[in-house]
Amino acid sequence: MKKNLLTVLFLVLPTALIAQKASINGYVKDSTSDETLISANVALLEVNRGASTNTLGYFSITNIEPGTYTLACSYIGFEFFHKEITLSAGESLRFDIELIPKIVEGEEIVIISERELEKQKDIGRAQVNTELIKTLPKVFEADVFRSIQLLPGVKAASDFSSGLYIRGGSPDQTLILLDRTTVYNPSHFFGFFSTFNPDAIKDVRLFKGGYPAEYGGRLGSVLTIYNKDGNRNRTAGTATIGMLASRVSLEGPYSKGSWMFSARRSTLEPILAALRQNNDNIPSSFYFLDFNGKVNFDASQNDKFSLAFYSGQDKVNFPFADDAEFKLNYGNRTLSGTWTHIFNEKLFSNFVLTGSQYFNYPELEFGGTPIQRRNNIFDYSLKADLEYLPNEKHELALGIWAGALTIRLKDRFDGEDSFQSRSHSRYGSVYLSDTWRPNDRWKVIGGVRTSYLSDGQYLRVEPRLSVDYKLTDRVRLQTAYGRYNQYLTLITNEAFSGFDVWLTADDGVPPSNGDQFIIGAKTIPFTGYGFDVELYYRTMNDIFELDPFTADASGLDYPDLFRFGNGDAYGAELFFEKREGRLTGFVGYTFAYTWRKFPNYNNAIGDVNGTGRRYPPKYDRRNDVNLVLSYQLSKRWKSTLAFNYATGQAYTEVLGRYTVLNPWSNDQLEVFSVGKINASRLPAYHRMDISFARSGTFFGLGSAEWQFQIINLYSRRNIWFYNFDFDENPVERNEVPLLPLLPTISYTVNF
């Protein structure tokens, strides 16, 4: 009997001892609005145990010895929080942290806590502050994508394109998620800027490469954007009047949660009407608009529901000749419903239903002949993510993403169908990852993702791994590897996004795949400064795009529409940042090479096999420098400067024109001679913008701010492209410039 009792005690005792451990969990919020904060640092200082809040602003620290601790929390732009807490044996303390925003008073210098400075970003990841987006000098309108283009490794095609070319990838190689919903063509005004209203945005996060198993479906990178939840403390709003667009946003609480609604519409019509009096090549009608909204319902302490939506549209009528006109009508609509449930201090869940629609209906009428296109994408999906914290060394994540994707494309010429295609695919993916912290210096994130596409029955496995080693308190070494697959391709014009078409893999059209390798170091060379270095290499295999040499697509089998090629990209990125004081900012430098190669394209002399030579795409920029500085001139005045330098983009030079005699008809044929594909370069690009902001009040009803900007301060006439006049002999080359010196002004009221 005694022996059996000892056996029972031996088995029960470890469980009892474990049960004596305590835990603490909760949300980190902005005290002024109760808006949750993503990736805030939470720690118990005495034992150096901590966690970061997830995408819902939730944190959990488990397996804590009972006792008294200092709970600390830091987030850039907020006061450092610390409070003494006492944890009893077996207690699971629910504690929501409210952070107070920092305010610059006169000559006061803002100091960021040492613990906050020690925070290091994961490899390949960058967070864009929404206040920086609004502060930067902008061409007419504050823009998310324009701000992201200032980061190392991110290229801009031109002043007129908001497309993201990240580490050698084209825009379709970046997955863009708004409240976890895929957005397919987020652009306005012919691609001039993105569809995301900065007043409605809470968080912007970019994974430039080596992204974790949680995400998939793209070869290159991931951009996640989250709408604001809405102010839970009081009703508030903001309104901005600008030269291109004006916007208004309202948010507030109700008995069970919060709400936020935001709208933006173009205000360019009066300017266009004035320009049309002296120029016929001006749109006869034009507008774009956006609507964002989010409603949150707090069912209980552990259950939260939200419904978020977005709708955006562009409509343009543009007569460009006496008998020619084109019309554009395109946009996006998204809807996501989210249920967040906390099972206990160790298990957190998030379930999302998403719907995304992209439509594009361009029309062209030339000489009385109508040409029409109808392109639709319908994407509906279910996502489920679980986070489990078994102990202080491991964080497990498991998730699924399944949905249905329908793509319709129909072209009509002179009233007759000329091409049509419809694909209906089911897709799914499952991922599992583990964040392992064996001690205070090492962090290893390992994971695997499997993805499936019904068209073609493609099943792919994607391993992911990243390692983070804290060499000293100021130096962190990192490396990452990942395999990625992409089932979609975007057919687009780099200068104009109005005719963008998405197509999918299918039988005979395999998905693209590639590997990414990254190494880097994140350092704090001096207090208040950061210096990051990253080196990357990535491959791109089975890239599929429409064959440009196909004269007539009608009647061809689907695989015959495409050409298949490969590519690779490699480079180095340097990022130096000043994080505190009246003068803040950063300078980034990128050295990079990007290559593409397609069979029978850009062939070398004597290449009888037609293997083709590799060539740089248009957005290959060998050297790229970005400088952003913000200076608090006084309590009311702030100035921001942005400077960009980039190697001239690649283009194909026209060498000449000559005439040959057709031996069969005795007709003379015009033949043009061109150089190697993209072997020539435009002149180097550089531009400086500056803005001044003055804060004040609006008749005592709320705060207000004037913004005065000068774009292209020293009026550098950068070259957009060369236009070749083939009617002249020799062929005449004309320069088409980008933006001139351009002053802009806007006024914002917060109430």
BELHUDA-V378621 format. One record per residue. PSI is psi in whole degrees, 0 to 359 (NA if undefined). Layout:
[[PSI] [PSI]]
This chain:
[[316] [323] [317] [320] [319] [323] [317] [316] [322] [323] [324] [328] [313] [320] [319] [321] [319] [321] [340] [348] [154] [174] [161] [139] [164] [192] [150] [127] [159] [122] [334] [336] [350] [18] [130] [151] [129] [136] [32] [147] [128] [135] [153] [111] [323] [330] [6] [40] [139] [182] [166] [147] [147] [193] [350] [3] [17] [143] [160] [130] [120] [174] [55] [134] [138] [145] [188] [132] [164] [112] [123] [151] [138] [148] [133] [129] [0] [156] [145] [131] [137] [142] [140] [130] [155] [127] [128] [164] [128] [2] [140] [97] [124] [118] [110] [130] [131] [121] [143] [126] [145] [145] [130] [121] [108] [241] [7] [138] [127] [126] [129] [138] [152] [321] [323] [323] [334] [348] [130] [139] [150] [159] [138] [5] [141] [140] [130] [120] [129] [331] [325] [321] [319] [334] [327] [145] [136] [152] [95] [316] [135] [137] [135] [310] [322] [324] [319] [328] [348] [351] [149] [141] [354] [125] [156] [133] [321] [177] [338] [11] [131] [10] [147] [113] [99] [120] [50] [4] [149] [167] [329] [351] [8] [121] [124] [120] [127] [113] [46] [13] [133] [132] [128] [327] [76] [73] [153] [161] [54] [26] [8] [322] [172] [170] [0] [117] [117] [335] [338] [356] [136] [318] [138] [125] [130] [126] [102] [339] [166] [33] [156] [174] [345] [333] [154] [181] [356] [148] [332] [296] [174] [133] [119] [133] [133] [131] [156] [148] [331] [147] [122] [359] [324] [162] [131] [168] [171] [147] [138] [133] [122] [175] [328] [321] [156] [152] [155] [144] [136] [145] [156] [177] [164] [181] [331] [16] [220] [169] [157] [132] [138] [143] [149] [137] [148] [146] [28] [349] [316] [323] [317] [320] [320] [321] [328] [339] [333] [0] [123] [338] [53] [139] [135] [334] [145] [136] [156] [157] [156] [145] [129] [145] [153] [133] [130] [140] [115] [93] [323] [182] [331] [1] [122] [138] [148] [150] [119] [144] [159] [142] [129] [148] [144] [137] [127] [135] [124] [98] [123] [6] [175] [326] [30] [141] [140] [149] [138] [139] [100] [160] [183] [150] [133] [153] [133] [134] [127] [136] [119] [126] [130] [109] [312] [188] [346] [345] [121] [140] [156] [125] [134] [131] [128] [151] [133] [135] [132] [132] [146] [112] [70] [148] [141] [130] [121] [116] [34] [0] [117] [139] [125] [152] [140] [117] [123] [145] [130] [121] [116] [135] [165] [131] [145] [129] [134] [136] [125] [130] [87] [326] [185] [349] [343] [142] [111] [143] [134] [138] [159] [154] [114] [144] [185] [135] [125] [128] [124] [135] [126] [124] [140] [138] [119] [43] [358] [142] [126] [334] [140] [147] [141] [127] [138] [110] [147] [137] [159] [156] [152] [136] [155] [130] [157] [125] [113] [124] [90] [331] [189] [344] [333] [141] [122] [126] [111] [144] [168] [143] [135] [139] [152] [140] [129] [322] [109] [353] [48] [128] [124] [147] [132] [101] [148] [144] [135] [145] [134] [123] [124] [98] [313] [181] [343] [0] [128] [125] [139] [152] [155] [150] [146] [147] [135] [150] [151] [128] [1] [157] [148] [124] [113] [162] [124] [339] [348] [122] [6] [341] [24] [139] [131] [137] [158] [160] [159] [186] [125] [355] [85] [155] [153] [154] [159] [162] [147] [137] [129] [138] [150] [173] [133] [123] [161] [89] [325] [159] [126] [3] [157] [145] [119] [143] [133] [137] [139] [154] [134] [149] [155] [108] [150] [39] [127] [134] [161] [136] [117] [348] [6] [112] [321] [116] [343] [135] [350] [147] [154] [313] [335] [352] [344] [159] [153] [133] [188] [168] [168] [164] [144] [155] [182] [141] [132] [139] [116] [129] [136] [120] [348] [163] [179] [332] [118] [165] [191] [160] [133] [142] [136] [128] [120] [151] [140] [134] [150] [155] [128] [142] [145] [26] [127] [45] [147] [157] [129] [4] [87] [339] [347] [37] [335] [156] [149] [154] [156] [135] [171] [326] [11] [118] [115] [320] [134] [125] [133] [131] [128] [125] [136] [133] [127] [98] [320] [189] [328] [336] [137] [141] [143] [134] [138] [131] [138] [137] [137] [145] [143] [144] [158] [145] [166] [120] [133] [120] [329] [184] [141] [165] [136] [157] [126] [114] [343] [333] [355] [15] [152] [132] [137] [126] [134] [138] [129] [159] [190] [152] [121] [35] [348] [165] [139] [163] [156] [146] [133] [148] [144] [132] [150] [146] [153] [133] [133] [119] [150] [210] [159] [88] [35] [3] [343] [177] [157] [161] [130] [140] [127] [125] [150] [114] [136] [63] [316] [21] [49] [120] [80] [150] [125] [306] [169] [137] [126] [126] [104] [353] [345] [150] [110] [163] [133] [134] [127] [144] [134] [110] [166] [209] [139] [187] [131] [108] [141] [161] [145] [159] [128] [136] [130] [130] [NA]]
